[in-house]
Amino acid sequence: MFATLPVPLRIPFVMLLLAANIVLHVLPLFALTLVKVVLPIRAIRLACSRALVAIAESWIAVNSRMFEWFTRTRWQIEGLADLRRDGNYLVLCNHQSWVDIPVLQKIFNRRIPFLRFFLKSQLIWVPLLGPAWWALDFPFMKRYSKETLAAHPELQGKDMEATRRACEKFRHMPVSVMNFAEGTRFTPVKHDAQSSPYRHLLRPKAGGLAFVLDAMGDALHAILDVTIVYPNGPCTMMDLIAGRIRDIRVHLRELPIHDGLRGDYEGDAAFRERFQAWVNVLWRDKDAHIGHMLESTVATATGA
């Protein structure tokens, strides 16, 4: 609708609308959170939790609609047909850009249970957004450096304890848990520093994934393996706002969670080896699929 606006006008206009959308949804969200905290009645708290998710889904829907109005980005999404609103999922995705999050929110909003992901503890101080994430039960993780752990060994395992507490809470609510197995966004510098065996991906961190699967137990029904590709190369949130992302391609498939994927990753060496092998095969297939997606995009663009 507004994609023809000159970029110098479009960027501040979109940012103003995004800010207004935050305020519009965060204020009632905070009010409901106060009711939930003050009234220790289970039925009221459950009703408030459902209302909070409805507000968050409205917030995401408005954001997604605005990006449709202000950009000409072409979307190609495969694998949405069999998603279930009542199916609890572990969403596993490659990580290239902060744009990944609005992409995932757009394609999954109101198709699966509300998507939550682990956040760095410092993000709770982000104005409006930090408290909103807390109100929506996003888990905040405090990561310690090797130097800190060496100086304070009593902190060892505290991040895993926080993960387990969050997962225990998730066991009693409809939820989709997001995990970027690479742990950080892909860049050529990080890729080379890791000596990654994959062409388009960083090395996956199997430990965190195994811990979530074990902590959630049978509360999770399936894994959604998501692959995101930006055919025109690396992009930023400002590129999305400015309409500079021409194409976004997403492929997803559902994988079963069998008993062999749950176990004591830290204490059972045999299980750890099997789980790492499973993740490595998954990542090898994902890397190959990214290559196919990029090749097909080039072929389409050249008319081959």
DRENRONU-614606 format. One record per residue: residue in one letter; z, y, x of N, C-alpha, C in turn. Coordinates in nm, 3 decimals, m for minus. Example, Ala and Ser with C-alpha at 12.3 -4.5 7.8 and 13.67 -1.06 7.14 Angstrom:
residues 2
   type      n.pz      n.py      n.px     ca.pz     ca.py     ca.px      c.pz      c.py      c.px
      a     0.780    m0.569     1.319     0.780    m0.450     1.230     0.780    m0.330     1.320
      s     0.708    m0.225     1.285     0.714    m0.106     1.367     0.787     0.003     1.290
//
This chain:
residues 304
   type      n.pz      n.py      n.px     ca.pz     ca.py     ca.px      c.pz      c.py      c.px
      m     0.000    m0.121     0.083     0.000     0.000     0.000     0.000     0.126     0.086
      f     0.086     0.127     0.189     0.097     0.245     0.275     0.050     0.217     0.417
      a    m0.026     0.108     0.435    m0.067     0.067     0.570    m0.165     0.164     0.633
      t    m0.228     0.251     0.551    m0.325     0.345     0.605    m0.260     0.474     0.656
      l    m0.129     0.488     0.634    m0.061     0.607     0.686    m0.072     0.612     0.838
      p    m0.090     0.732     0.897    m0.091     0.743     1.043     0.042     0.691     1.100
      v     0.035     0.623     1.214     0.153     0.562     1.274     0.267     0.663     1.294
      p     0.239     0.788     1.341     0.350     0.883     1.359     0.425     0.914     1.230
      l     0.358     0.901     1.115     0.425     0.920     0.986     0.488     0.790     0.936
      r     0.417     0.680     0.960     0.463     0.552     0.906     0.595     0.508     0.969
      i     0.609     0.521     1.099     0.729     0.470     1.167     0.856     0.536     1.115
      p     0.866     0.671     1.114     0.991     0.729     1.062     1.011     0.701     0.913
      f     0.901     0.693     0.836     0.913     0.665     0.694     0.969     0.524     0.671
      v     0.915     0.425     0.743     0.963     0.288     0.728     1.108     0.277     0.775
      m     1.142     0.339     0.887     1.278     0.332     0.937     1.377     0.396     0.840
      l     1.335     0.505     0.775     1.419     0.569     0.674     1.441     0.475     0.555
      l     1.335     0.408     0.511     1.347     0.316     0.399     1.433     0.194     0.435
      l     1.417     0.144     0.558     1.500     0.032     0.602     1.648     0.071     0.605
      a     1.676     0.193     0.654     1.814     0.241     0.658     1.869     0.257     0.516
      a     1.787     0.310     0.426     1.830     0.328     0.288     1.858     0.191     0.222
      n     1.776     0.091     0.256     1.795    m0.043     0.201     1.926    m0.105     0.251
      i     1.960    m0.077     0.376     2.088    m0.126     0.430     2.204    m0.067     0.350
      v     2.202     0.064     0.332     2.312     0.131     0.261     2.319     0.081     0.116
      l     2.203     0.069     0.053     2.196     0.027    m0.087     2.261    m0.109    m0.109
      h     2.244    m0.200    m0.013     2.298    m0.335    m0.030     2.434    m0.355     0.034
      v     2.460    m0.282     0.142     2.586    m0.302     0.213     2.706    m0.249     0.134
      l     2.690    m0.139     0.064     2.804    m0.083    m0.011     2.857    m0.179    m0.116
      p     2.774    m0.235    m0.205     2.829    m0.334    m0.299     2.876    m0.461    m0.230
      l     2.814    m0.495    m0.118     2.858    m0.612    m0.043     3.000    m0.593     0.009
      f     3.029    m0.472     0.062     3.164    m0.444     0.111     3.265    m0.444    m0.004
      a     3.225    m0.390    m0.118     3.317    m0.385    m0.233     3.354    m0.526    m0.278
      l     3.255    m0.616    m0.286     3.282    m0.753    m0.326     3.366    m0.827    m0.221
      t     3.341    m0.796    m0.094     3.419    m0.859     0.012     3.566    m0.821     0.000
      l     3.592    m0.696    m0.035     3.730    m0.651    m0.054     3.797    m0.729    m0.166
      v     3.726    m0.749    m0.277     3.779    m0.828    m0.388     3.809    m0.971    m0.342
      k     3.717    m1.028    m0.265     3.733    m1.165    m0.217     3.855    m1.180    m0.126
      v     3.879    m1.079    m0.044     3.992    m1.084     0.050     4.125    m1.061    m0.022
      v     4.124    m0.969    m0.118     4.250    m0.929    m0.183     4.298    m1.033    m0.284
      l     4.205    m1.097    m0.354     4.244    m1.191    m0.460     4.233    m1.335    m0.410
      p     4.346    m1.398    m0.380     4.345    m1.534    m0.324     4.330    m1.642    m0.430
      i     4.235    m1.623    m0.520     4.212    m1.720    m0.627     4.079    m1.789    m0.599
      r     4.082    m1.921    m0.586     3.964    m1.995    m0.541     3.840    m1.968    m0.626
      a     3.857    m1.968    m0.758     3.741    m1.947    m0.847     3.680    m1.810    m0.825
      i     3.765    m1.709    m0.808     3.714    m1.572    m0.785     3.644    m1.564    m0.651
      r     3.703    m1.626    m0.549     3.642    m1.622    m0.416     3.507    m1.692    m0.415
      l     3.497    m1.804    m0.485     3.369    m1.874    m0.491     3.264    m1.790    m0.563
      a     3.305    m1.724    m0.671     3.212    m1.637    m0.744     3.168    m1.520    m0.657
      c     3.263    m1.463    m0.581     3.229    m1.352    m0.491     3.134    m1.399    m0.381
      s     3.156    m1.518    m0.328     3.068    m1.571    m0.223     2.926    m1.586    m0.274
      r     2.911    m1.636    m0.396     2.777    m1.650    m0.454     2.712    m1.513    m0.476
      a     2.792    m1.417    m0.521     2.739    m1.282    m0.543     2.699    m1.217    m0.411
      l     2.778    m1.240    m0.306     2.746    m1.184    m0.174     2.613    m1.237    m0.124
      v     2.589    m1.366    m0.142     2.462    m1.424    m0.100     2.346    m1.366    m0.182
      a     2.368    m1.345    m0.312     2.264    m1.286    m0.396     2.228    m1.145    m0.348
      i     2.328    m1.068    m0.308     2.303    m0.934    m0.256     2.223    m0.943    m0.125
      a     2.263    m1.035    m0.037     2.194    m1.050     0.091     2.049    m1.093     0.070
      e     2.025    m1.182    m0.025     1.888    m1.226    m0.052     1.804    m1.114    m0.109
      s     1.864    m1.028    m0.191     1.794    m0.910    m0.241     1.759    m0.816    m0.126
      w     1.852    m0.796    m0.035     1.832    m0.712     0.084     1.712    m0.762     0.164
      i     1.707    m0.893     0.189     1.597    m0.951     0.265     1.465    m0.938     0.189
      a     1.469    m0.961     0.058     1.346    m0.953    m0.022     1.286    m0.814    m0.019
      v     1.371    m0.712    m0.026     1.320    m0.574    m0.021     1.261    m0.543     0.116
      n     1.328    m0.585     0.222     1.274    m0.566     0.357     1.137    m0.632     0.370
      s     1.125    m0.755     0.323     1.000    m0.829     0.334     0.889    m0.760     0.255
      r     0.923    m0.711     0.138     0.822    m0.641     0.057     0.776    m0.512     0.125
      m     0.868    m0.443     0.191     0.829    m0.319     0.260     0.733    m0.348     0.374
      f     0.756    m0.458     0.447     0.664    m0.492     0.555     0.526    m0.528     0.500
      e     0.520    m0.583     0.380     0.391    m0.609     0.316     0.321    m0.478     0.281
      w     0.398    m0.379     0.235     0.340    m0.251     0.198     0.288    m0.173     0.318
      f     0.362    m0.178     0.430     0.333    m0.089     0.541     0.255    m0.153     0.655
      t     0.221    m0.279     0.645     0.145    m0.343     0.753     0.029    m0.422     0.694
      r    m0.063    m0.457     0.781    m0.175    m0.543     0.743    m0.166    m0.676     0.816
      t    m0.047    m0.713     0.850    m0.025    m0.839     0.922    m0.074    m0.956     0.837
      r    m0.151    m1.044     0.900    m0.200    m1.165     0.833    m0.104    m1.280     0.863
      w    m0.059    m1.347     0.756     0.036    m1.457     0.769    m0.034    m1.589     0.744
      q    m0.008    m1.686     0.829    m0.054    m1.823     0.805     0.067    m1.914     0.821
      i     0.111    m1.972     0.709     0.234    m2.052     0.706     0.201    m2.191     0.655
      e     0.245    m2.291     0.729     0.220    m2.430     0.691     0.352    m2.504     0.677
      g     0.365    m2.581     0.567     0.479    m2.669     0.552     0.588    m2.623     0.457
      l     0.559    m2.524     0.371     0.662    m2.471     0.281     0.681    m2.554     0.154
      a     0.588    m2.643     0.126     0.580    m2.702    m0.008     0.705    m2.779    m0.050
      d     0.767    m2.852     0.039     0.874    m2.946    m0.001     1.015    m2.894     0.025
      l     1.031    m2.764     0.047     1.165    m2.710     0.072     1.250    m2.716    m0.054
      r     1.380    m2.733    m0.034     1.472    m2.746    m0.147     1.580    m2.639    m0.140
      r     1.602    m2.575    m0.253     1.708    m2.475    m0.263     1.846    m2.540    m0.250
      d     1.856    m2.668    m0.287     1.985    m2.737    m0.283     1.997    m2.829    m0.162
      g     1.908    m2.815    m0.064     1.913    m2.899     0.054     1.967    m2.822     0.174
      n     2.075    m2.870     0.234     2.133    m2.801     0.350     2.058    m2.839     0.477
      y     2.016    m2.739     0.554     1.927    m2.762     0.667     1.984    m2.707     0.798
      l     1.945    m2.771     0.907     1.955    m2.712     1.040     1.815    m2.664     1.075
      v     1.799    m2.534     1.089     1.669    m2.475     1.119     1.660    m2.456     1.271
      l     1.563    m2.524     1.331     1.547    m2.526     1.476     1.415    m2.458     1.510
      c     1.420    m2.352     1.592     1.300    m2.270     1.613     1.289    m2.226     1.758
      n     1.165    m2.208     1.803     1.143    m2.142     1.932     1.174    m1.993     1.917
      h     1.198    m1.924     2.029     1.246    m1.785     2.023     1.164    m1.699     2.120
      q     1.089    m1.605     2.061     1.004    m1.518     2.142     1.037    m1.370     2.130
      s     1.093    m1.331     2.015     1.108    m1.190     1.985     1.215    m1.171     1.880
      w     1.271    m1.048     1.872     1.361    m1.017     1.761     1.287    m1.022     1.627
      v     1.155    m1.018     1.631     1.076    m1.029     1.508     1.094    m1.168     1.446
      d     1.131    m1.267     1.528     1.151    m1.403     1.475     1.247    m1.403     1.356
      i     1.351    m1.321     1.360     1.452    m1.324     1.254     1.397    m1.274     1.121
      p     1.332    m1.155     1.114     1.272    m1.119     0.985     1.162    m1.214     0.939
      v     1.092    m1.278     1.035     0.991    m1.378     0.997     1.059    m1.496     0.927
      l     1.164    m1.549     0.988     1.236    m1.662     0.928     1.299    m1.623     0.794
      q     1.355    m1.503     0.787     1.415    m1.459     0.661     1.311    m1.448     0.551
      k     1.193    m1.398     0.584     1.088    m1.381     0.484     1.042    m1.516     0.429
      i     1.017    m1.613     0.519     0.958    m1.737     0.471     1.060    m1.829     0.403
      f     1.189    m1.814     0.437     1.289    m1.903     0.381     1.371    m1.842     0.269
      n     1.364    m1.710     0.251     1.450    m1.645     0.153     1.427    m1.701     0.013
      r     1.534    m1.749    m0.049     1.536    m1.806    m0.184     1.456    m1.936    m0.195
      r     1.418    m1.993    m0.080     1.355    m2.125    m0.081     1.451    m2.234    m0.033
      i     1.545    m2.193     0.054     1.649    m2.284     0.102     1.781    m2.207     0.094
      p     1.896    m2.274     0.113     2.022    m2.199     0.113     2.019    m2.086     0.216
      f     2.097    m1.984     0.190     2.098    m1.862     0.272     2.110    m1.895     0.421
      l     2.024    m1.835     0.500     2.013    m1.865     0.642     2.119    m1.789     0.722
      r     2.201    m1.865     0.796     2.302    m1.804     0.883     2.279    m1.850     1.026
      f     2.312    m1.764     1.121     2.296    m1.800     1.261     2.412    m1.747     1.342
      f     2.433    m1.805     1.459     2.543    m1.767     1.546     2.510    m1.636     1.616
      l     2.609    m1.546     1.620     2.591    m1.414     1.678     2.689    m1.393     1.794
      k     2.648    m1.313     1.889     2.739    m1.274     1.996     2.852    m1.190     1.936
      s     2.974    m1.209     1.987     3.090    m1.143     1.929     3.079    m0.991     1.933
      q     3.007    m0.936     2.032     2.993    m0.791     2.043     2.918    m0.730     1.924
      l     2.836    m0.812     1.856     2.753    m0.758     1.748     2.834    m0.724     1.624
      i     2.960    m0.765     1.618     3.041    m0.730     1.501     3.067    m0.579     1.497
      w     3.049    m0.510     1.611     3.073    m0.366     1.617     2.949    m0.284     1.581
      v     2.836    m0.349     1.550     2.717    m0.275     1.507     2.748    m0.208     1.374
      p     2.730    m0.076     1.362     2.765    m0.007     1.238     2.697    m0.070     1.116
      l     2.772    m0.089     1.012     2.729    m0.146     0.884     2.685    m0.292     0.896
      l     2.594    m0.322     0.990     2.541    m0.458     0.998     2.646    m0.557     1.046
      g     2.726    m0.519     1.147     2.828    m0.611     1.198     2.926    m0.655     1.091
      p     2.990    m0.561     1.020     3.080    m0.601     0.911     3.008    m0.678     0.800
      a     2.879    m0.645     0.775     2.804    m0.717     0.672     2.784    m0.862     0.713
      w     2.750    m0.886     0.838     2.736    m1.024     0.886     2.868    m1.099     0.874
      w     2.978    m1.031     0.907     3.110    m1.094     0.895     3.138    m1.130     0.750
      a     3.108    m1.038     0.659     3.133    m1.062     0.517     3.051    m1.180     0.464
      l     2.935    m1.203     0.525     2.847    m1.311     0.481     2.873    m1.442     0.557
      d     2.985    m1.446     0.629     3.028    m1.567     0.699     2.937    m1.608     0.814
      f     2.870    m1.510     0.877     2.798    m1.542     0.999     2.901    m1.570     1.108
      p     2.885    m1.678     1.183     2.982    m1.708     1.289     2.958    m1.623     1.414
      f     3.064    m1.565     1.467     3.055    m1.485     1.589     3.107    m1.569     1.706
      m     3.028    m1.573     1.812     3.061    m1.654     1.929     3.096    m1.563     2.047
      k     3.203    m1.596     2.117     3.239    m1.525     2.238     3.206    m1.614     2.357
      r     3.107    m1.573     2.433     3.065    m1.651     2.549     3.132    m1.598     2.675
      y     3.174    m1.690     2.761     3.241    m1.652     2.886     3.153    m1.688     3.005
      s     3.150    m1.599     3.102     3.073    m1.625     3.223     3.144    m1.731     3.308
      k     3.070    m1.787     3.403     3.129    m1.886     3.493     3.244    m1.825     3.573
      e     3.228    m1.698     3.610     3.333    m1.630     3.686     3.461    m1.615     3.604
      t     3.444    m1.579     3.475     3.560    m1.564     3.387     3.631    m1.697     3.366
      l     3.552    m1.804     3.346     3.611    m1.936     3.326     3.683    m1.984     3.451
      a     3.628    m1.949     3.567     3.693    m1.989     3.693     3.827    m1.919     3.708
      a     3.832    m1.792     3.666     3.957    m1.715     3.677     4.055    m1.750     3.566
      h     4.003    m1.791     3.450     4.088    m1.822     3.334     4.046    m1.957     3.275
      p     4.083    m2.066     3.338     4.040    m2.199     3.291     4.089    m2.232     3.150
      e     4.190    m2.159     3.103     4.240    m2.185     2.967     4.137    m2.147     2.860
      l     4.035    m2.069     2.898     3.931    m2.029     2.804     3.822    m2.136     2.789
      q     3.827    m2.238     2.873     3.727    m2.343     2.867     3.725    m2.408     2.728
      g     3.608    m2.415     2.668     3.593    m2.480     2.538     3.624    m2.394     2.418
      k     3.665    m2.267     2.439     3.697    m2.180     2.326     3.574    m2.152     2.239
      d     3.456    m2.140     2.304     3.335    m2.115     2.225     3.302    m2.235     2.137
      m     3.327    m2.355     2.186     3.303    m2.474     2.106     3.402    m2.484     1.989
      e     3.525    m2.439     2.013     3.624    m2.438     1.904     3.578    m2.344     1.793
      a     3.524    m2.228     1.832     3.474    m2.133     1.732     3.357    m2.193     1.655
      t     3.270    m2.265     1.724     3.157    m2.332     1.658     3.207    m2.434     1.556
      r     3.308    m2.511     1.597     3.361    m2.613     1.506     3.425    m2.550     1.383
      r     3.498    m2.441     1.401     3.560    m2.373     1.285     3.453    m2.323     1.189
      a     3.347    m2.265     1.244     3.238    m2.216     1.158     3.172    m2.331     1.084
      c     3.148    m2.440     1.154     3.083    m2.554     1.091     3.171    m2.617     0.983
      e     3.302    m2.616     1.003     3.392    m2.667     0.900     3.381    m2.584     0.773
      k     3.370    m2.452     0.788     3.353    m2.365     0.672     3.221    m2.394     0.602
      f     3.115    m2.417     0.682     2.983    m2.441     0.625     2.975    m2.573     0.549
      r     3.064    m2.666     0.580     3.060    m2.796     0.513     3.089    m2.785     0.364
      h     3.148    m2.673     0.321     3.191    m2.658     0.182     3.109    m2.553     0.106
      m     2.992    m2.520     0.158     2.906    m2.423     0.090     2.761    m2.459     0.116
      p     2.670    m2.422     0.024     2.527    m2.440     0.053     2.490    m2.353     0.174
      v     2.424    m2.412     0.272     2.400    m2.336     0.393     2.278    m2.389     0.466
      s     2.212    m2.298     0.537     2.111    m2.334     0.635     2.156    m2.269     0.766
      v     2.172    m2.351     0.869     2.221    m2.304     0.998     2.104    m2.288     1.093
      m     2.089    m2.168     1.147     1.978    m2.138     1.237     2.020    m2.162     1.382
      n     1.932    m2.226     1.460     1.961    m2.249     1.601     1.836    m2.223     1.684
      f     1.845    m2.126     1.777     1.741    m2.106     1.877     1.781    m2.190     1.998
      a     1.721    m2.307     2.012     1.767    m2.401     2.114     1.747    m2.350     2.256
      e     1.654    m2.257     2.275     1.633    m2.202     2.409     1.747    m2.108     2.450
      g     1.820    m2.056     2.352     1.935    m1.972     2.381     1.902    m1.828     2.412
      t     1.777    m1.796     2.433     1.735    m1.661     2.466     1.586    m1.648     2.438
      r     1.537    m1.525     2.433     1.395    m1.504     2.405     1.308    m1.542     2.526
      f     1.192    m1.597     2.496     1.098    m1.637     2.600     1.039    m1.514     2.669
      t     1.039    m1.514     2.801     0.961    m1.419     2.881     0.906    m1.495     3.000
      p     0.795    m1.450     3.057     0.741    m1.518     3.175     0.840    m1.522     3.291
      v     0.921    m1.417     3.306     1.020    m1.413     3.414     1.124    m1.524     3.395
      k     1.177    m1.537     3.274     1.275    m1.643     3.246     1.211    m1.780     3.262
      h     1.087    m1.792     3.217     1.015    m1.920     3.228     1.003    m1.963     3.373
      d     0.966    m1.870     3.459     0.949    m1.903     3.601     1.085    m1.929     3.667
      a     1.187    m1.852     3.628     1.320    m1.870     3.688     1.376    m2.008     3.656
      q     1.343    m2.060     3.537     1.391    m2.192     3.497     1.307    m2.306     3.552
      s     1.187    m2.272     3.604     1.088    m2.376     3.638     1.066    m2.466     3.517
      s     1.048    m2.402     3.401     1.035    m2.476     3.276     0.915    m2.569     3.281
      p     0.932    m2.694     3.238     0.819    m2.788     3.237     0.722    m2.764     3.121
      y     0.757    m2.669     3.035     0.673    m2.641     2.917     0.590    m2.516     2.942
      r     0.473    m2.513     2.884     0.384    m2.399     2.907     0.426    m2.277     2.827
      h     0.470    m2.296     2.704     0.498    m2.185     2.613     0.645    m2.171     2.576
      l     0.733    m2.252     2.633     0.873    m2.257     2.593     0.965    m2.258     2.714
      l     1.088    m2.211     2.691     1.194    m2.229     2.789     1.258    m2.366     2.769
      r     1.340    m2.405     2.862     1.411    m2.532     2.849     1.509    m2.525     2.731
      p     1.513    m2.626     2.645     1.609    m2.626     2.534     1.748    m2.662     2.582
      k     1.849    m2.607     2.516     1.989    m2.638     2.546     2.037    m2.739     2.443
      a     2.041    m2.864     2.484     2.069    m2.971     2.389     2.214    m2.973     2.345
      g     2.307    m2.927     2.430     2.450    m2.940     2.400     2.492    m2.869     2.272
      g     2.451    m2.744     2.256     2.488    m2.669     2.137     2.432    m2.731     2.011
      l     2.308    m2.779     2.018     2.246    m2.844     1.903     2.320    m2.972     1.866
      a     2.355    m3.052     1.967     2.428    m3.176     1.940     2.564    m3.147     1.878
      f     2.628    m3.041     1.925     2.761    m3.009     1.874     2.756    m2.969     1.728
      v     2.656    m2.888     1.689     2.643    m2.847     1.549     2.616    m2.969     1.460
      l     2.527    m3.057     1.503     2.497    m3.176     1.423     2.621    m3.263     1.404
      d     2.701    m3.277     1.511     2.822    m3.359     1.502     2.928    m3.292     1.416
      a     2.946    m3.161     1.435     3.050    m3.089     1.360     3.019    m3.081     1.211
      m     2.891    m3.070     1.176     2.853    m3.059     1.035     2.853    m3.194     0.965
      g     2.840    m3.302     1.044     2.842    m3.435     0.985     2.731    m3.453     0.882
      d     2.764    m3.520     0.771     2.662    m3.547     0.669     2.641    m3.430     0.574
      a     2.700    m3.314     0.605     2.677    m3.196     0.520     2.534    m3.144     0.534
      l     2.469    m3.174     0.648     2.330    m3.135     0.667     2.238    m3.248     0.621
      h     2.132    m3.211     0.549     2.042    m3.312     0.493     1.922    m3.338     0.582
      a     1.876    m3.235     0.655     1.755    m3.251     0.736     1.745    m3.138     0.837
      i     1.657    m3.159     0.934     1.623    m3.054     1.031     1.489    m2.994     0.991
      l     1.481    m2.862     0.991     1.353    m2.794     0.974     1.308    m2.747     1.112
      d     1.206    m2.812     1.164     1.151    m2.779     1.295     1.045    m2.671     1.275
      v     1.075    m2.549     1.322     0.989    m2.433     1.297     0.925    m2.388     1.427
      t     0.797    m2.361     1.423     0.724    m2.308     1.538     0.659    m2.177     1.498
      i     0.694    m2.069     1.569     0.637    m1.937     1.541     0.545    m1.897     1.656
      v     0.427    m1.847     1.622     0.331    m1.802     1.722     0.281    m1.663     1.684
      y     0.279    m1.573     1.784     0.218    m1.441     1.769     0.091    m1.443     1.854
      p    m0.025    m1.468     1.792    m0.147    m1.491     1.869    m0.187    m1.376     1.961
      n    m0.145    m1.255     1.928    m0.184    m1.140     2.010    m0.084    m1.109     2.120
      g     0.013    m1.198     2.140     0.103    m1.182     2.253     0.239    m1.130     2.214
      p     0.324    m1.103     2.315     0.461    m1.059     2.292     0.468    m0.935     2.202
      c     0.572    m0.927     2.120     0.584    m0.814     2.027     0.730    m0.777     2.010
      t     0.752    m0.659     1.956     0.886    m0.606     1.935     0.903    m0.568     1.788
      m     1.026    m0.536     1.750     1.050    m0.488     1.614     0.972    m0.360     1.587
      m     0.959    m0.274     1.688     0.882    m0.151     1.668     0.735    m0.182     1.643
      d     0.682    m0.288     1.705     0.545    m0.329     1.678     0.531    m0.371     1.532
      l     0.632    m0.441     1.479     0.627    m0.482     1.338     0.630    m0.360     1.247
      i     0.721    m0.268     1.274     0.734    m0.147     1.191     0.606    m0.063     1.197
      a     0.545    m0.057     1.316     0.425     0.026     1.334     0.298    m0.043     1.287
      g     0.310    m0.169     1.247     0.191    m0.240     1.199     0.099    m0.287     1.310
      r     0.154    m0.308     1.429     0.069    m0.348     1.543     0.059    m0.499     1.559
      i     0.131    m0.576     1.476     0.122    m0.721     1.482     0.013    m0.766     1.384
      r    m0.097    m0.813     1.438    m0.212    m0.846     1.352    m0.195    m0.980     1.281
      d    m0.139    m1.078     1.352    m0.128    m1.212     1.296     0.008    m1.273     1.329
      i     0.063    m1.348     1.234     0.182    m1.429     1.255     0.152    m1.567     1.199
      r     0.170    m1.668     1.284     0.145    m1.806     1.241     0.276    m1.885     1.249
      v     0.304    m1.959     1.144     0.428    m2.037     1.138     0.395    m2.178     1.091
      h     0.446    m2.275     1.163     0.433    m2.415     1.122     0.572    m2.475     1.112
      l     0.598    m2.548     1.006     0.728    m2.614     0.995     0.712    m2.755     0.942
      r     0.803    m2.839     0.985     0.807    m2.978     0.940     0.952    m3.020     0.924
      e     0.975    m3.110     0.832     1.110    m3.159     0.807     1.132    m3.289     0.882
      l     1.244    m3.297     0.954     1.279    m3.416     1.030     1.409    m3.474     0.976
      p     1.420    m3.606     0.969     1.544    m3.667     0.920     1.655    m3.656     1.025
      i     1.779    m3.651     0.978     1.894    m3.656     1.066     1.952    m3.797     1.056
      h     1.920    m3.880     1.155     1.970    m4.017     1.153     2.098    m4.028     1.236
      d     2.166    m4.140     1.224     2.295    m4.158     1.289     2.287    m4.143     1.441
      g     2.172    m4.173     1.498     2.156    m4.163     1.642     2.162    m4.022     1.696
      l     2.157    m3.922     1.606     2.162    m3.782     1.648     2.303    m3.726     1.645
      r     2.400    m3.808     1.607     2.539    m3.761     1.602     2.623    m3.843     1.699
      g     2.707    m3.774     1.775     2.792    m3.843     1.871     2.866    m3.744     1.959
      d     2.940    m3.797     2.054     3.021    m3.717     2.145     2.937    m3.677     2.265
      y     2.876    m3.560     2.257     2.785    m3.516     2.363     2.857    m3.499     2.496
      e     2.978    m3.446     2.492     3.051    m3.420     2.616     3.109    m3.548     2.676
      g     3.159    m3.637     2.592     3.234    m3.751     2.643     3.156    m3.881     2.656
      d     3.039    m3.888     2.592     2.962    m4.013     2.591     2.832    m3.991     2.669
      a     2.827    m4.038     2.792     2.712    m4.014     2.880     2.585    m4.079     2.825
      a     2.597    m4.198     2.766     2.480    m4.266     2.711     2.421    m4.189     2.594
      f     2.511    m4.142     2.504     2.461    m4.061     2.392     2.397    m3.932     2.443
      r     2.460    m3.867     2.541     2.406    m3.742     2.595     2.264    m3.762     2.649
      e     2.244    m3.872     2.718     2.111    m3.900     2.774     2.009    m3.924     2.664
      r     2.048    m4.000     2.561     1.956    m4.026     2.449     1.923    m3.897     2.375
      f     2.026    m3.814     2.352     2.003    m3.691     2.276     1.913    m3.595     2.355
      q     1.937    m3.582     2.484     1.852    m3.496     2.566     1.708    m3.545     2.565
      a     1.690    m3.676     2.569     1.554    m3.732     2.564     1.486    m3.698     2.432
      w     1.563    m3.707     2.321     1.508    m3.673     2.189     1.468    m3.525     2.184
      v     1.553    m3.436     2.232     1.522    m3.293     2.232     1.401    m3.264     2.321
      n     1.392    m3.329     2.435     1.280    m3.306     2.526     1.147    m3.348     2.464
      v     1.147    m3.460     2.391     1.025    m3.504     2.321     0.989    m3.403     2.212
      l     1.090    m3.357     2.137     1.068    m3.258     2.033     1.006    m3.131     2.093
      w     1.058    m3.089     2.208     1.010    m2.966     2.271     0.871    m2.986     2.332
      r     0.845    m3.105     2.384     0.711    m3.133     2.437     0.607    m3.126     2.325
      d     0.640    m3.183     2.209     0.549    m3.179     2.095     0.530    m3.036     2.045
      k     0.639    m2.959     2.044     0.631    m2.820     1.998     0.543    m2.738     2.093
      d     0.558    m2.760     2.222     0.478    m2.688     2.321     0.330    m2.719     2.302
      a     0.298    m2.845     2.280     0.159    m2.884     2.258     0.105    m2.822     2.130
      h     0.189    m2.816     2.026     0.144    m2.760     1.898     0.120    m2.609     1.911
      i     0.204    m2.541     1.988     0.179    m2.398     2.012     0.043    m2.379     2.078
      g     0.012    m2.464     2.175    m0.119    m2.456     2.240    m0.232    m2.474     2.140
      h    m0.219    m2.571     2.049    m0.323    m2.593     1.947    m0.334    m2.473     1.853
      m    m0.221    m2.415     1.814    m0.224    m2.300     1.725    m0.294    m2.181     1.791
      l    m0.267    m2.158     1.919    m0.331    m2.048     1.990    m0.480    m2.074     2.007
      e    m0.517    m2.198     2.038    m0.658    m2.231     2.055    m0.736    m2.215     1.925
      s    m0.676    m2.257     1.814    m0.745    m2.244     1.685    m0.759    m2.099     1.644
      t    m0.662    m2.015     1.684    m0.673    m1.872     1.654    m0.788    m1.810     1.732
      v    m0.801    m1.846     1.859    m0.911    m1.795     1.942    m1.044    m1.841     1.886
      a    m1.051    m1.968     1.846    m1.175    m2.022     1.791    m1.216    m1.953     1.664
      t    m1.117    m1.922     1.577    m1.145    m1.851     1.453    m1.195    m1.709     1.481
      a    m1.130    m1.642     1.579    m1.167    m1.504     1.611    m1.307    m1.496     1.670
      t    m1.349    m1.600     1.745    m1.482    m1.597     1.809    m1.589    m1.660     1.723
      g    m1.545    m1.718     1.607    m1.641    m1.780     1.518    m1.687    m1.916     1.564
      a    m1.610    m1.976     1.656    m1.649    m2.108     1.709    m1.623    m2.217     1.606
//
